[in-house]
Amino acid sequence: MMSIVSEAIWAASPTTTRGQPTPLSSDPKGERVAYASNKSIFLRNIDNPAISKQYTAHTSQTSVARFSPSGYYVASGDVSGTVRVWDCVGEGATKGEYHIISGRINDIAWDGDSQRIIAVGDGKERFGHCITADSGNSVGEISGHSSQINSVSIRQQRPLRAVTGSDDTSLVFYHGAPFKFNTNLRGQHSRFVFGTAFSPDGNVFGSVGADKKIWLFDGKTGEQKTAIGDGVHTGSIFGISWSKDSKQFVTASADQTVRIWDAEAGKAVQTWRMGEEGVVSIPDQQMGVVWPSGRSDGLVISVDLEGNLNYLIPGSQKPTQVVRGHQKNVTAAAISDSTFFTGSFEGRIRAWDISTGLADKVDGDGHSNYVAGLTATSAKGEPQVYSVGWDDSLRSISVPTKTFTGSSTSLKFQPKCVTTTSGTVLIVAPESIELYNDGESVGSFPVKYTPTTIAASGSTVAVGGDDKLVHIYTLSGTTLKDASTELRRATSPISALAFSANGERLAVGAANGKIYAFEAGGEWKLITDRWSAHTARITSLAWDESAEAAASGSLDTNVMVWSVKDPGKRIKALNAHKDGVTGVAWAGVGKVVSTGGDAAVKVWKVSGL
């Protein structure tokens, strides 16, 4: 029996917004971190970030996720004002879906019994609400603010207390349960309040914000105690998180630093500054921080504006690890031996190590816009990847050093797709196929149809068109010659092409979800036209090494694997990537990697071929 099962999820990075906090949460054991990314929530193993769970039940952009103190549930919010409570230990079943406000949920807090939740954000008639996690019943009200609430924290002991911080520069202190307004704390902060947090022992809570100030208050009475660190942070403070012994807390700031503070002494005891020394770097702004309890190594995790997770161990000067990925939908992918390259909507390229499941950044000057295509080659000795982007440029990447090489080649057109064969790079332009060698233009081949996609093997070049045909050409040196062969089977525009490694087979994908397989060369005999189960555009195709099986990805969110021997049989991974699959590749025998609209990479084990 053929089967396809999920082997790993290599998570997307947290979604970040400049000038807005990015919440991070950790489970009580300090094993996993939770965060929002696009329309998903990822629960990521801290010690092995290549292991993660993905929750996909939200239908709009997610904004926050918080583990319950029991460790059994997560409450997560989205920009539509919906909070979902779900099981994070078993299958991820949703326990409850509650509509809280008519706008973005900015933060969520649990009480110590894992029974009550307060969710806050940017509403119209109210800025938050208190509910029971299992039924959504009201257990108090959030009031006293005049603009959006950015953060909330609940005291984990009785008597129950809660605090919220808002754009109106004030904090509101609540007594509970049921939670009700007790006092409005004004005059401490002079700008937006971004973070609030009770110490684990409940004795104090701290608040931070855009005025770069840190305030501590009495956890039972809400009385102001002390302001600390005046003038230390030089940018907005976006996050605050306490150590499990309640003696220290950590802050994250737009000034590119993460600092540990001694609460009693009111002094910073450790500072990490990200980025190059003395250089102001917006991507290195620290947007959020969590100090996971239940660990023995004292690890702190911060997130920067690029969504990178920085692992910070007290006593060390630099992050011990930086966990990277994509924040925006992946638009192109290519595999080179054991490295999977992915390019995304805003121009970021990542190199994933298939053996570890971790992503590296590609060093050097990359693309500043949509990555339209990636293609791998070893024609010039060392393995290389070529990339084209909607900054209208062609780049080359050295695979061993993960670095952009040479200079950027400016294209005079918007590229649609790229392939390479025997050292020549072929790019699909709006009305022609453009040929490049070592970054120099070596030829242009105008066509009478609108080309959509391209693939090449040896001297054979296949070009798909929106005329529903696959046009075959021969590459001789740097000239394309029309082989006067057209493959006529598809009933809608051609959207994907792939030759097998031995060059003997060609897979053709169409915009209506149908796939056709041909023998490459000679009479171009049709092998099968029965590979039709996708319901939307085929975006990517890949043959396995034996050329007996092919994998496909489609905008219908599914990954499928097909057999040449038994064309009617297919195996599918449904909802593989929310918002569509954009890349598939084989990473050795029986292993498929895929990527797509959720900005994540998935690994699939395929057996029984």
Secondary structure, DSSP 8 states (H G I E B T S, - for coil): --EEEEEEEE------BTTB----EE-TTS-EEEEEETTEEEEEESS-TT-EEEE---SS-EEEEEE-TTSSEEEEEETTSEEEEEESSSS--EEEEEE--SS-EEEEEE-TTS-EEEEEE--SS-SEEEEETTT--EEEE--S-SS-EEEEEE-SSSSEEEEEEETTS-EEEEEETTBEEEEEE-SS-SS-EEEEEE-TTSSEEEEEETT--EEEEETTT--EEEEE-TTT--S-EEEEEE-TTSSEEEEEETTSEEEEEETTTTEEEEEEE-SSTT---GGG-EEEEE--SS-SS--EEEEETT--EEEE-TT-SS-SEEE---SS-EEEEEEETTEEEEEETTS-EEEEETTTTEEEE-BSS--SS-EEEEEEE-TTSS-EEEEEETTTEEEEEETTTTEEEEEEEE-SS---EEEEETTEEEEE-SSEEEEEETTEEEEEEE-SS-EEEEEEETTEEEEEETTS-EEEEEEETTEEEEEEEEE---SS-EEEEEE-TTS-EEEEEETTSEEEEEE-STT--EEEEEEE---S-EEEEEE-TTSSEEEEEETTS-EEEEESSSTT-EEEETTSSTT-EEEEEE-STTEEEEEETTS-EEEEEEE--
